[in-house]
Amino acid sequence: MTPITVVLVDDHRLVARSLKAYLESFPDLRVVGIAASGEELLEHIDEWKPQIVLQDLLHGPMPPGEGWANGRLWRHD
């Protein structure tokens, strides 16, 4: 079975790396990228081509391109 691909978006690298290690303990999940911001996510989304984006939406004030706005920017139909 092909693993489900995941990208993590969190401004706390320790949290993102810990979550990556946990998720990759499941054989059907593969983390294909980690971004520290929505801007970084948008820079790499076409390269990573994840099936799931797990993003911290509550990391303080969000500049344009962060949080919920990202979903509209990178949504693939």
PyMOL Python script that loads the backbone (N, CA, C, O; Angstrom):
from pymol import cmd

cmd.read_pdbstr("""\
ATOM      1  N   MET A   1       0.834  -1.182   0.000  1.00  0.00           N
ATOM      2  CA  MET A   1       0.000   0.000   0.000  1.00  0.00           C
ATOM      3  C   MET A   1       0.882   1.249   0.000  1.00  0.00           C
ATOM      4  O   MET A   1       1.858   1.325   0.746  1.00  0.00           O
ATOM      5  N   THR A   2       0.539   2.209  -0.825  1.00  0.00           N
ATOM      6  CA  THR A   2       1.284   3.463  -0.894  1.00  0.00           C
ATOM      7  C   THR A   2       0.936   4.317   0.324  1.00  0.00           C
ATOM      8  O   THR A   2      -0.241   4.505   0.629  1.00  0.00           O
ATOM      9  N   PRO A   3       1.951   4.836   1.027  1.00  0.00           N
ATOM     10  CA  PRO A   3       1.664   5.644   2.221  1.00  0.00           C
ATOM     11  C   PRO A   3       0.976   6.962   1.880  1.00  0.00           C
ATOM     12  O   PRO A   3       1.150   7.509   0.791  1.00  0.00           O
ATOM     13  N   ILE A   4       0.203   7.450   2.821  1.00  0.00           N
ATOM     14  CA  ILE A   4      -0.432   8.761   2.715  1.00  0.00           C
ATOM     15  C   ILE A   4       0.638   9.800   2.990  1.00  0.00           C
ATOM     16  O   ILE A   4       1.362   9.699   3.981  1.00  0.00           O
ATOM     17  N   THR A   5       0.747  10.808   2.114  1.00  0.00           N
ATOM     18  CA  THR A   5       1.784  11.830   2.276  1.00  0.00           C
ATOM     19  C   THR A   5       1.239  13.023   3.060  1.00  0.00           C
ATOM     20  O   THR A   5       0.112  13.473   2.854  1.00  0.00           O
ATOM     21  N   VAL A   6       2.083  13.514   3.965  1.00  0.00           N
ATOM     22  CA  VAL A   6       1.691  14.575   4.892  1.00  0.00           C
ATOM     23  C   VAL A   6       2.756  15.664   4.901  1.00  0.00           C
ATOM     24  O   VAL A   6       3.951  15.380   4.836  1.00  0.00           O
ATOM     25  N   VAL A   7       2.305  16.920   4.982  1.00  0.00           N
ATOM     26  CA  VAL A   7       3.196  18.053   5.235  1.00  0.00           C
ATOM     27  C   VAL A   7       2.779  18.668   6.564  1.00  0.00           C
ATOM     28  O   VAL A   7       1.590  18.818   6.845  1.00  0.00           O
ATOM     29  N   LEU A   8       3.766  19.021   7.376  1.00  0.00           N
ATOM     30  CA  LEU A   8       3.526  19.666   8.664  1.00  0.00           C
ATOM     31  C   LEU A   8       3.894  21.137   8.560  1.00  0.00           C
ATOM     32  O   LEU A   8       4.907  21.494   7.960  1.00  0.00           O
ATOM     33  N   VAL A   9       3.056  21.990   9.152  1.00  0.00           N
ATOM     34  CA  VAL A   9       3.341  23.423   9.171  1.00  0.00           C
ATOM     35  C   VAL A   9       3.231  23.891  10.616  1.00  0.00           C
ATOM     36  O   VAL A   9       2.145  23.912  11.196  1.00  0.00           O
ATOM     37  N   ASP A  10       4.363  24.262  11.182  1.00  0.00           N
ATOM     38  CA  ASP A  10       4.388  24.746  12.563  1.00  0.00           C
ATOM     39  C   ASP A  10       5.631  25.605  12.742  1.00  0.00           C
ATOM     40  O   ASP A  10       6.707  25.268  12.249  1.00  0.00           O
ATOM     41  N   ASP A  11       5.476  26.706  13.444  1.00  0.00           N
ATOM     42  CA  ASP A  11       6.610  27.605  13.657  1.00  0.00           C
ATOM     43  C   ASP A  11       7.531  27.129  14.780  1.00  0.00           C
ATOM     44  O   ASP A  11       8.584  27.725  15.005  1.00  0.00           O
ATOM     45  N   HIS A  12       7.154  26.079  15.477  1.00  0.00           N
ATOM     46  CA  HIS A  12       8.002  25.490  16.511  1.00  0.00           C
ATOM     47  C   HIS A  12       8.625  24.221  15.941  1.00  0.00           C
ATOM     48  O   HIS A  12       7.948  23.200  15.819  1.00  0.00           O
ATOM     49  N   ARG A  13       9.903  24.276  15.592  1.00  0.00           N
ATOM     50  CA  ARG A  13      10.583  23.153  14.951  1.00  0.00           C
ATOM     51  C   ARG A  13      10.571  21.897  15.816  1.00  0.00           C
ATOM     52  O   ARG A  13      10.434  20.793  15.289  1.00  0.00           O
ATOM     53  N   LEU A  14      10.710  22.042  17.123  1.00  0.00           N
ATOM     54  CA  LEU A  14      10.704  20.879  17.999  1.00  0.00           C
ATOM     55  C   LEU A  14       9.360  20.164  17.923  1.00  0.00           C
ATOM     56  O   LEU A  14       9.312  18.935  17.869  1.00  0.00           O
ATOM     57  N   VAL A  15       8.278  20.921  17.918  1.00  0.00           N
ATOM     58  CA  VAL A  15       6.942  20.334  17.800  1.00  0.00           C
ATOM     59  C   VAL A  15       6.803  19.615  16.461  1.00  0.00           C
ATOM     60  O   VAL A  15       6.336  18.477  16.412  1.00  0.00           O
ATOM     61  N   ALA A  16       7.206  20.271  15.381  1.00  0.00           N
ATOM     62  CA  ALA A  16       7.085  19.680  14.051  1.00  0.00           C
ATOM     63  C   ALA A  16       7.911  18.401  13.929  1.00  0.00           C
ATOM     64  O   ALA A  16       7.437  17.405  13.380  1.00  0.00           O
ATOM     65  N   ARG A  17       9.128  18.425  14.432  1.00  0.00           N
ATOM     66  CA  ARG A  17       9.991  17.235  14.334  1.00  0.00           C
ATOM     67  C   ARG A  17       9.469  16.091  15.196  1.00  0.00           C
ATOM     68  O   ARG A  17       9.548  14.926  14.806  1.00  0.00           O
ATOM     69  N   SER A  18       8.940  16.425  16.362  1.00  0.00           N
ATOM     70  CA  SER A  18       8.372  15.393  17.238  1.00  0.00           C
ATOM     71  C   SER A  18       7.136  14.773  16.593  1.00  0.00           C
ATOM     72  O   SER A  18       6.958  13.556  16.618  1.00  0.00           O
ATOM     73  N   LEU A  19       6.293  15.613  16.022  1.00  0.00           N
ATOM     74  CA  LEU A  19       5.107  15.119  15.345  1.00  0.00           C
ATOM     75  C   LEU A  19       5.485  14.263  14.134  1.00  0.00           C
ATOM     76  O   LEU A  19       4.843  13.248  13.864  1.00  0.00           O
ATOM     77  N   LYS A  20       6.512  14.669  13.415  1.00  0.00           N
ATOM     78  CA  LYS A  20       7.004  13.892  12.274  1.00  0.00           C
ATOM     79  C   LYS A  20       7.435  12.507  12.729  1.00  0.00           C
ATOM     80  O   LYS A  20       7.062  11.507  12.115  1.00  0.00           O
ATOM     81  N   ALA A  21       8.215  12.442  13.797  1.00  0.00           N
ATOM     82  CA  ALA A  21       8.687  11.149  14.310  1.00  0.00           C
ATOM     83  C   ALA A  21       7.506  10.271  14.724  1.00  0.00           C
ATOM     84  O   ALA A  21       7.500   9.068  14.462  1.00  0.00           O
ATOM     85  N   TYR A  22       6.521  10.868  15.363  1.00  0.00           N
ATOM     86  CA  TYR A  22       5.341  10.103  15.774  1.00  0.00           C
ATOM     87  C   TYR A  22       4.567   9.590  14.562  1.00  0.00           C
ATOM     88  O   TYR A  22       4.239   8.406  14.489  1.00  0.00           O
ATOM     89  N   LEU A  23       4.276  10.477  13.614  1.00  0.00           N
ATOM     90  CA  LEU A  23       3.492  10.075  12.442  1.00  0.00           C
ATOM     91  C   LEU A  23       4.196   9.007  11.626  1.00  0.00           C
ATOM     92  O   LEU A  23       3.551   8.103  11.095  1.00  0.00           O
ATOM     93  N   GLU A  24       5.510   9.105  11.522  1.00  0.00           N
ATOM     94  CA  GLU A  24       6.244   8.129  10.727  1.00  0.00           C
ATOM     95  C   GLU A  24       6.399   6.781  11.428  1.00  0.00           C
ATOM     96  O   GLU A  24       6.951   5.844  10.851  1.00  0.00           O
ATOM     97  N   SER A  25       5.916   6.676  12.668  1.00  0.00           N
ATOM     98  CA  SER A  25       5.883   5.370  13.321  1.00  0.00           C
ATOM     99  C   SER A  25       4.744   4.517  12.752  1.00  0.00           C
ATOM    100  O   SER A  25       4.677   3.315  13.011  1.00  0.00           O
ATOM    101  N   PHE A  26       3.857   5.139  11.982  1.00  0.00           N
ATOM    102  CA  PHE A  26       2.779   4.429  11.306  1.00  0.00           C
ATOM    103  C   PHE A  26       3.229   4.135   9.874  1.00  0.00           C
ATOM    104  O   PHE A  26       3.576   5.060   9.141  1.00  0.00           O
ATOM    105  N   PRO A  27       3.229   2.878   9.468  1.00  0.00           N
ATOM    106  CA  PRO A  27       3.762   2.537   8.146  1.00  0.00           C
ATOM    107  C   PRO A  27       2.958   3.113   6.986  1.00  0.00           C
ATOM    108  O   PRO A  27       3.472   3.195   5.870  1.00  0.00           O
ATOM    109  N   ASP A  28       1.721   3.510   7.220  1.00  0.00           N
ATOM    110  CA  ASP A  28       0.899   4.032   6.130  1.00  0.00           C
ATOM    111  C   ASP A  28       0.934   5.562   6.027  1.00  0.00           C
ATOM    112  O   ASP A  28       0.162   6.148   5.269  1.00  0.00           O
ATOM    113  N   LEU A  29       1.829   6.212   6.788  1.00  0.00           N
ATOM    114  CA  LEU A  29       1.999   7.669   6.719  1.00  0.00           C
ATOM    115  C   LEU A  29       3.446   8.005   6.401  1.00  0.00           C
ATOM    116  O   LEU A  29       4.367   7.346   6.884  1.00  0.00           O
ATOM    117  N   ARG A  30       3.644   9.048   5.573  1.00  0.00           N
ATOM    118  CA  ARG A  30       5.001   9.514   5.264  1.00  0.00           C
ATOM    119  C   ARG A  30       4.992  11.032   5.231  1.00  0.00           C
ATOM    120  O   ARG A  30       4.261  11.632   4.442  1.00  0.00           O
ATOM    121  N   VAL A  31       5.797  11.658   6.079  1.00  0.00           N
ATOM    122  CA  VAL A  31       5.925  13.116   6.102  1.00  0.00           C
ATOM    123  C   VAL A  31       6.889  13.509   4.984  1.00  0.00           C
ATOM    124  O   VAL A  31       8.056  13.118   4.987  1.00  0.00           O
ATOM    125  N   VAL A  32       6.379  14.288   4.030  1.00  0.00           N
ATOM    126  CA  VAL A  32       7.191  14.656   2.861  1.00  0.00           C
ATOM    127  C   VAL A  32       7.766  16.064   2.975  1.00  0.00           C
ATOM    128  O   VAL A  32       8.571  16.469   2.137  1.00  0.00           O
ATOM    129  N   GLY A  33       7.363  16.818   4.004  1.00  0.00           N
ATOM    130  CA  GLY A  33       7.908  18.155   4.182  1.00  0.00           C
ATOM    131  C   GLY A  33       7.480  18.778   5.489  1.00  0.00           C
ATOM    132  O   GLY A  33       6.447  18.434   6.063  1.00  0.00           O
ATOM    133  N   ILE A  34       8.307  19.709   5.946  1.00  0.00           N
ATOM    134  CA  ILE A  34       7.995  20.506   7.133  1.00  0.00           C
ATOM    135  C   ILE A  34       8.230  21.960   6.767  1.00  0.00           C
ATOM    136  O   ILE A  34       9.289  22.317   6.250  1.00  0.00           O
ATOM    137  N   ALA A  35       7.238  22.794   7.039  1.00  0.00           N
ATOM    138  CA  ALA A  35       7.351  24.234   6.789  1.00  0.00           C
ATOM    139  C   ALA A  35       7.163  24.970   8.115  1.00  0.00           C
ATOM    140  O   ALA A  35       6.389  24.536   8.968  1.00  0.00           O
ATOM    141  N   ALA A  36       7.869  26.076   8.279  1.00  0.00           N
ATOM    142  CA  ALA A  36       7.766  26.869   9.492  1.00  0.00           C
ATOM    143  C   ALA A  36       6.686  27.949   9.390  1.00  0.00           C
ATOM    144  O   ALA A  36       6.354  28.597  10.383  1.00  0.00           O
ATOM    145  N   SER A  37       6.142  28.140   8.188  1.00  0.00           N
ATOM    146  CA  SER A  37       5.132  29.176   7.987  1.00  0.00           C
ATOM    147  C   SER A  37       4.266  28.821   6.781  1.00  0.00           C
ATOM    148  O   SER A  37       4.601  27.945   5.984  1.00  0.00           O
ATOM    149  N   GLY A  38       3.148  29.525   6.676  1.00  0.00           N
ATOM    150  CA  GLY A  38       2.301  29.350   5.505  1.00  0.00           C
ATOM    151  C   GLY A  38       3.009  29.770   4.235  1.00  0.00           C
ATOM    152  O   GLY A  38       2.809  29.174   3.176  1.00  0.00           O
ATOM    153  N   GLU A  39       3.835  30.794   4.340  1.00  0.00           N
ATOM    154  CA  GLU A  39       4.597  31.261   3.178  1.00  0.00           C
ATOM    155  C   GLU A  39       5.546  30.161   2.687  1.00  0.00           C
ATOM    156  O   GLU A  39       5.644  29.906   1.487  1.00  0.00           O
ATOM    157  N   GLU A  40       6.233  29.524   3.615  1.00  0.00           N
ATOM    158  CA  GLU A  40       7.139  28.442   3.246  1.00  0.00           C
ATOM    159  C   GLU A  40       6.364  27.259   2.654  1.00  0.00           C
ATOM    160  O   GLU A  40       6.826  26.615   1.712  1.00  0.00           O
ATOM    161  N   LEU A  41       5.188  26.983   3.212  1.00  0.00           N
ATOM    162  CA  LEU A  41       4.345  25.926   2.661  1.00  0.00           C
ATOM    163  C   LEU A  41       4.017  26.208   1.199  1.00  0.00           C
ATOM    164  O   LEU A  41       4.143  25.329   0.345  1.00  0.00           O
ATOM    165  N   LEU A  42       3.600  27.426   0.920  1.00  0.00           N
ATOM    166  CA  LEU A  42       3.225  27.778  -0.447  1.00  0.00           C
ATOM    167  C   LEU A  42       4.406  27.715  -1.411  1.00  0.00           C
ATOM    168  O   LEU A  42       4.225  27.439  -2.597  1.00  0.00           O
ATOM    169  N   GLU A  43       5.612  27.970  -0.909  1.00  0.00           N
ATOM    170  CA  GLU A  43       6.812  27.872  -1.748  1.00  0.00           C
ATOM    171  C   GLU A  43       7.086  26.432  -2.181  1.00  0.00           C
ATOM    172  O   GLU A  43       7.651  26.208  -3.252  1.00  0.00           O
ATOM    173  N   HIS A  44       6.695  25.455  -1.364  1.00  0.00           N
ATOM    174  CA  HIS A  44       7.073  24.062  -1.606  1.00  0.00           C
ATOM    175  C   HIS A  44       5.909  23.123  -1.906  1.00  0.00           C
ATOM    176  O   HIS A  44       6.137  21.947  -2.192  1.00  0.00           O
ATOM    177  N   ILE A  45       4.676  23.606  -1.848  1.00  0.00           N
ATOM    178  CA  ILE A  45       3.513  22.715  -1.965  1.00  0.00           C
ATOM    179  C   ILE A  45       3.514  21.929  -3.272  1.00  0.00           C
ATOM    180  O   ILE A  45       3.153  20.753  -3.280  1.00  0.00           O
ATOM    181  N   ASP A  46       3.911  22.554  -4.371  1.00  0.00           N
ATOM    182  CA  ASP A  46       3.921  21.835  -5.650  1.00  0.00           C
ATOM    183  C   ASP A  46       5.027  20.784  -5.713  1.00  0.00           C
ATOM    184  O   ASP A  46       4.892  19.771  -6.399  1.00  0.00           O
ATOM    185  N   GLU A  47       6.097  21.028  -5.008  1.00  0.00           N
ATOM    186  CA  GLU A  47       7.215  20.069  -4.944  1.00  0.00           C
ATOM    187  C   GLU A  47       6.843  18.870  -4.067  1.00  0.00           C
ATOM    188  O   GLU A  47       7.091  17.723  -4.439  1.00  0.00           O
ATOM    189  N   TRP A  48       6.245  19.142  -2.900  1.00  0.00           N
ATOM    190  CA  TRP A  48       5.927  18.092  -1.949  1.00  0.00           C
ATOM    191  C   TRP A  48       4.685  17.296  -2.340  1.00  0.00           C
ATOM    192  O   TRP A  48       4.633  16.089  -2.107  1.00  0.00           O
ATOM    193  N   LYS A  49       3.693  17.943  -2.924  1.00  0.00           N
ATOM    194  CA  LYS A  49       2.440  17.303  -3.347  1.00  0.00           C
ATOM    195  C   LYS A  49       1.819  16.418  -2.257  1.00  0.00           C
ATOM    196  O   LYS A  49       1.575  15.235  -2.490  1.00  0.00           O
ATOM    197  N   PRO A  50       1.565  16.981  -1.076  1.00  0.00           N
ATOM    198  CA  PRO A  50       1.003  16.163  -0.001  1.00  0.00           C
ATOM    199  C   PRO A  50      -0.477  15.863  -0.223  1.00  0.00           C
ATOM    200  O   PRO A  50      -1.183  16.598  -0.915  1.00  0.00           O
ATOM    201  N   GLN A  51      -0.919  14.785   0.370  1.00  0.00           N
ATOM    202  CA  GLN A  51      -2.347  14.484   0.395  1.00  0.00           C
ATOM    203  C   GLN A  51      -3.009  15.178   1.579  1.00  0.00           C
ATOM    204  O   GLN A  51      -4.195  15.507   1.539  1.00  0.00           O
ATOM    205  N   ILE A  52      -2.224  15.396   2.633  1.00  0.00           N
ATOM    206  CA  ILE A  52      -2.738  16.034   3.853  1.00  0.00           C
ATOM    207  C   ILE A  52      -1.757  17.116   4.294  1.00  0.00           C
ATOM    208  O   ILE A  52      -0.544  16.909   4.275  1.00  0.00           O
ATOM    209  N   VAL A  53      -2.290  18.272   4.689  1.00  0.00           N
ATOM    210  CA  VAL A  53      -1.487  19.332   5.305  1.00  0.00           C
ATOM    211  C   VAL A  53      -1.988  19.488   6.732  1.00  0.00           C
ATOM    212  O   VAL A  53      -3.159  19.791   6.963  1.00  0.00           O
ATOM    213  N   LEU A  54      -1.097  19.281   7.679  1.00  0.00           N
ATOM    214  CA  LEU A  54      -1.414  19.439   9.096  1.00  0.00           C
ATOM    215  C   LEU A  54      -0.741  20.726   9.549  1.00  0.00           C
ATOM    216  O   LEU A  54       0.481  20.795   9.675  1.00  0.00           O
ATOM    217  N   GLN A  55      -1.569  21.754   9.792  1.00  0.00           N
ATOM    218  CA  GLN A  55      -1.029  23.090  10.049  1.00  0.00           C
ATOM    219  C   GLN A  55      -1.493  23.642  11.383  1.00  0.00           C
ATOM    220  O   GLN A  55      -2.670  23.555  11.733  1.00  0.00           O
ATOM    221  N   ASP A  56      -0.551  24.211  12.120  1.00  0.00           N
ATOM    222  CA  ASP A  56      -0.856  24.934  13.351  1.00  0.00           C
ATOM    223  C   ASP A  56      -1.559  26.227  12.959  1.00  0.00           C
ATOM    224  O   ASP A  56      -0.961  27.091  12.318  1.00  0.00           O
ATOM    225  N   LEU A  57      -2.819  26.362  13.340  1.00  0.00           N
ATOM    226  CA  LEU A  57      -3.579  27.559  12.988  1.00  0.00           C
ATOM    227  C   LEU A  57      -3.586  28.602  14.098  1.00  0.00           C
ATOM    228  O   LEU A  57      -4.103  29.703  13.910  1.00  0.00           O
ATOM    229  N   LEU A  58      -3.026  28.271  15.232  1.00  0.00           N
ATOM    230  CA  LEU A  58      -3.132  29.150  16.395  1.00  0.00           C
ATOM    231  C   LEU A  58      -1.791  29.633  16.902  1.00  0.00           C
ATOM    232  O   LEU A  58      -1.593  29.734  18.113  1.00  0.00           O
ATOM    233  N   HIS A  59      -0.865  29.936  16.005  1.00  0.00           N
ATOM    234  CA  HIS A  59       0.462  30.357  16.474  1.00  0.00           C
ATOM    235  C   HIS A  59       0.609  31.876  16.541  1.00  0.00           C
ATOM    236  O   HIS A  59       1.644  32.426  16.161  1.00  0.00           O
ATOM    237  N   GLY A  60      -0.416  32.535  17.017  1.00  0.00           N
ATOM    238  CA  GLY A  60      -0.338  33.980  17.199  1.00  0.00           C
ATOM    239  C   GLY A  60      -0.895  34.726  16.001  1.00  0.00           C
ATOM    240  O   GLY A  60      -1.539  34.129  15.139  1.00  0.00           O
ATOM    241  N   PRO A  61      -0.651  36.029  15.940  1.00  0.00           N
ATOM    242  CA  PRO A  61      -1.170  36.824  14.828  1.00  0.00           C
ATOM    243  C   PRO A  61      -0.652  36.278  13.496  1.00  0.00           C
ATOM    244  O   PRO A  61       0.529  35.957  13.360  1.00  0.00           O
ATOM    245  N   MET A  62      -1.534  36.180  12.540  1.00  0.00           N
ATOM    246  CA  MET A  62      -1.168  35.574  11.270  1.00  0.00           C
ATOM    247  C   MET A  62      -1.136  36.598  10.149  1.00  0.00           C
ATOM    248  O   MET A  62      -2.142  37.246   9.858  1.00  0.00           O
ATOM    249  N   PRO A  63       0.012  36.739   9.528  1.00  0.00           N
ATOM    250  CA  PRO A  63       0.107  37.616   8.370  1.00  0.00           C
ATOM    251  C   PRO A  63      -0.634  37.002   7.186  1.00  0.00           C
ATOM    252  O   PRO A  63      -1.012  35.832   7.246  1.00  0.00           O
ATOM    253  N   PRO A  64      -0.850  37.759   6.117  1.00  0.00           N
ATOM    254  CA  PRO A  64      -1.509  37.196   4.942  1.00  0.00           C
ATOM    255  C   PRO A  64      -0.793  35.936   4.468  1.00  0.00           C
ATOM    256  O   PRO A  64       0.436  35.866   4.467  1.00  0.00           O
ATOM    257  N   GLY A  65      -1.584  34.944   4.065  1.00  0.00           N
ATOM    258  CA  GLY A  65      -1.006  33.683   3.615  1.00  0.00           C
ATOM    259  C   GLY A  65      -0.832  32.678   4.735  1.00  0.00           C
ATOM    260  O   GLY A  65      -0.251  31.614   4.520  1.00  0.00           O
ATOM    261  N   GLU A  66      -1.316  32.988   5.916  1.00  0.00           N
ATOM    262  CA  GLU A  66      -1.205  32.076   7.044  1.00  0.00           C
ATOM    263  C   GLU A  66      -2.583  31.529   7.405  1.00  0.00           C
ATOM    264  O   GLU A  66      -3.613  32.088   7.029  1.00  0.00           O
ATOM    265  N   GLY A  67      -2.574  30.446   8.126  1.00  0.00           N
ATOM    266  CA  GLY A  67      -3.800  29.893   8.680  1.00  0.00           C
ATOM    267  C   GLY A  67      -4.819  29.475   7.645  1.00  0.00           C
ATOM    268  O   GLY A  67      -4.483  28.844   6.643  1.00  0.00           O
ATOM    269  N   TRP A  68      -6.063  29.829   7.894  1.00  0.00           N
ATOM    270  CA  TRP A  68      -7.176  29.412   7.035  1.00  0.00           C
ATOM    271  C   TRP A  68      -7.005  29.909   5.602  1.00  0.00           C
ATOM    272  O   TRP A  68      -7.461  29.252   4.667  1.00  0.00           O
ATOM    273  N   ALA A  69      -6.363  31.046   5.417  1.00  0.00           N
ATOM    274  CA  ALA A  69      -6.197  31.591   4.067  1.00  0.00           C
ATOM    275  C   ALA A  69      -5.415  30.634   3.178  1.00  0.00           C
ATOM    276  O   ALA A  69      -5.649  30.590   1.970  1.00  0.00           O
ATOM    277  N   ASN A  70      -4.502  29.877   3.745  1.00  0.00           N
ATOM    278  CA  ASN A  70      -3.716  28.936   2.940  1.00  0.00           C
ATOM    279  C   ASN A  70      -4.576  27.903   2.241  1.00  0.00           C
ATOM    280  O   ASN A  70      -4.297  27.537   1.099  1.00  0.00           O
ATOM    281  N   GLY A  71      -5.608  27.432   2.902  1.00  0.00           N
ATOM    282  CA  GLY A  71      -6.470  26.429   2.306  1.00  0.00           C
ATOM    283  C   GLY A  71      -7.039  26.880   0.976  1.00  0.00           C
ATOM    284  O   GLY A  71      -7.158  26.081   0.047  1.00  0.00           O
ATOM    285  N   ARG A  72      -7.382  28.124   0.877  1.00  0.00           N
ATOM    286  CA  ARG A  72      -7.911  28.649  -0.382  1.00  0.00           C
ATOM    287  C   ARG A  72      -6.807  28.806  -1.422  1.00  0.00           C
ATOM    288  O   ARG A  72      -7.076  28.724  -2.620  1.00  0.00           O
ATOM    289  N   LEU A  73      -5.575  29.031  -0.984  1.00  0.00           N
ATOM    290  CA  LEU A  73      -4.485  29.266  -1.913  1.00  0.00           C
ATOM    291  C   LEU A  73      -3.915  27.994  -2.520  1.00  0.00           C
ATOM    292  O   LEU A  73      -3.482  28.020  -3.672  1.00  0.00           O
ATOM    293  N   TRP A  74      -3.896  26.884  -1.793  1.00  0.00           N
ATOM    294  CA  TRP A  74      -3.257  25.685  -2.313  1.00  0.00           C
ATOM    295  C   TRP A  74      -4.202  24.521  -2.522  1.00  0.00           C
ATOM    296  O   TRP A  74      -3.760  23.399  -2.769  1.00  0.00           O
ATOM    297  N   ARG A  75      -5.478  24.769  -2.428  1.00  0.00           N
ATOM    298  CA  ARG A  75      -6.459  23.679  -2.580  1.00  0.00           C
ATOM    299  C   ARG A  75      -6.363  23.074  -3.968  1.00  0.00           C
ATOM    300  O   ARG A  75      -6.424  23.776  -4.978  1.00  0.00           O
ATOM    301  N   HIS A  76      -6.209  21.752  -3.999  1.00  0.00           N
ATOM    302  CA  HIS A  76      -6.159  21.024  -5.269  1.00  0.00           C
ATOM    303  C   HIS A  76      -7.462  20.254  -5.421  1.00  0.00           C
ATOM    304  O   HIS A  76      -7.865  19.523  -4.517  1.00  0.00           O
ATOM    305  N   ASP A  77      -8.115  20.416  -6.554  1.00  0.00           N
ATOM    306  CA  ASP A  77      -9.369  19.694  -6.798  1.00  0.00           C
ATOM    307  C   ASP A  77      -9.109  18.356  -7.435  1.00  0.00           C
ATOM    308  O   ASP A  77     -10.050  17.611  -7.713  1.00  0.00           O
TER     309      ASP A  77
END
""", "prot")
cmd.dss("prot")
cmd.show_as("cartoon", "prot")
cmd.util.cbc("prot")
cmd.orient("prot")
